[in-house]
């Protein structure tokens, strides 16, 4: 039996249902709205597990689910060696979001990550501490800034309302997911011009560490119209 | 395991015989000191934990910082210390590198004769590693610093280059930018955009002034730039490398005092029986390690990317941690587990 993990609520769940439905596989929640149980029809040998989108990378990495739908951002942030532990079966074309760095709009001197580095040096000299960047994507942001040789910054953890941290004086800049940029604009922030750290979208991942015995992946990919993938 | 313990003991005894006082440091170190020193990169490399009373703590990623702090607080001069114990470093998944490992170290705080102290540490390490199939590598961050500090350009540009000395990619990008005439259009502050956060509009203005000034700055002198690049490319046995650097100094005279120190060190090394004619020197050695070395740097390698022993001079670190006081310092560590694996 293939265990398929999908997001348990919201837009991401609905879009996932629609994506599978368009390929002849019906996923449906059973019982009450509050009960996290679901069933699959249109293909045999697949069972559904509803999970929070943020937990799906962990379950894939542990091999407790065979397939999972989540954002690329989640997998890269939460799963070291993601490329060894997972295989991308399909980019699903929704849930688009970019991980970006944004600074206050009035910082006209800071357009690129290069400028951010120079501003960070001056900021540290002036204030005696490193320029703070609020984010929940510590790993991705740190790797990006390290690769671009940025110094004199520090990451501060922000698990929500990240765009508000600058006005609240708990950070000088933010690194967060954005799809339209509207939240940034409303908070008087502007993204750097270098392009996103990562362009993310909802993706169907297969776990390479799960036990695939008695699982008919070829059967499922055929039904879904995907390329046949040899896992494990 | 027993052999590693014996190896650790042997190294420690050797360092004690050389006059070092054994010291111990806590495994838990205050994170803010280390973060301030190394920057955010250390958070990716050190284990961070929090204590309700002590605040954010790190499992010691090295001994140097606590040993320097201890010396700056109440050490008599001159001083020689040795320590042994575990350090903890997170490793990238898949590298297979140890995330906790032993270090045995030797540190010298002595302002009388830096060249002699450099030679003392190197010769002692060479002796400690005798019989192991290792190859020494050396460099001198001091020459590099002097080369940058000697460029005839603005103080701001020199400071920017020095700040990124340890990030070769960014350093190269800066050199490239400073070698061309700038075409960037410098914007002005727009009054209608709200000011938010701690970085003030005055700070933005100040940087705009800096950018405008920088746009007026002449590109780096081509002769000096070539000389700086030549310094980075030097790679030969130490005396030949020194001769090459002397040549380069004709175009970049600011490195002469650093070269005199290099020469004095070679003499001191030879005096201690080190065969300097067979000692490799590279202009970039030590440039991608932790950014506190600012003079002589050395390592002993055995083919493996992780060196068995490393060390160097870190005068500036004592200045940072000494709150106004400073003392020339040089030292290094040997990893007994790696050494034992070679024997």
Interface residues (C-beta under 8 A of the other chain):
Chain A: X80 X81 X84 X104 X105 X106 X107 X108 X109 X114 X117 X118 X119 X121 X122 X123 X126 X127 X129 X130 X131 X139 X142 X145 X146 X148 X149 X151 X152 X153 X154 X155 X166 X167 X169 X171 X172 X187 X188
Chain B: X35 X36 X39 X40 X41 X43 X44 X92 X93 X94 X160 X163 X164 X167 X169 X170 X171 X173 X187 X188 X189 X190 X193 X194 X195 X196 X197 X198 X199 X201 X203 X204 X206 X207 X208 X210 X211
